[in-house]
Amino acid sequence: MAIPVPELDVVADDLVMLYRTRQENRPALRAVIEYLKQSNDVSVQE
């Protein structure tokens, strides 16, 4: 089942780019994901 998340769709390309970058950039990806989870009040299992 897929749940549409418009806020995530807006940054999806940026998240993919960050994911594919060097290991030292991964904290930035985690920060963005945490921000999106908090701003959308979404509980996501990791």
C-alpha positions in Angstrom: 0.0 0.0 0.0 1.3 3.4 -0.9 0.4 6.6 1.1 0.8 9.8 -0.8 3.0 12.4 1.0 3.0 15.6 -0.9 5.7 17.1 1.3 8.0 14.2 0.5 7.2 14.3 -3.2 8.5 17.9 -3.2 11.9 16.8 -1.9 12.1 13.3 -3.3 14.8 14.1 -5.9 16.9 15.9 -3.3 16.7 13.0 -1.0 17.7 10.6 -3.7 20.7 12.8 -4.6 21.7 13.0 -0.9 21.4 9.2 -0.6 23.7 8.7 -3.5 26.4 11.1 -2.3 29.3 10.3 0.0 28.9 8.8 3.5 29.7 12.1 5.2 26.6 13.7 3.7 24.2 11.1 5.1 23.6 13.1 8.3 22.0 15.8 6.1 19.7 13.2 4.7 18.7 12.0 8.2 18.1 15.5 9.3 15.7 16.2 6.3 13.8 13.0 7.0 13.5 13.7 10.7 12.3 17.3 9.9 9.7 15.9 7.5 8.5 13.4 10.0 8.2 16.0 12.7 6.6 18.6 10.5 4.0 16.1 9.2 3.5 14.5 12.6 4.2 11.1 10.9 5.4 8.0 12.7 7.7 6.0 10.5 9.3 2.8 11.5 13.0 2.5 10.6 
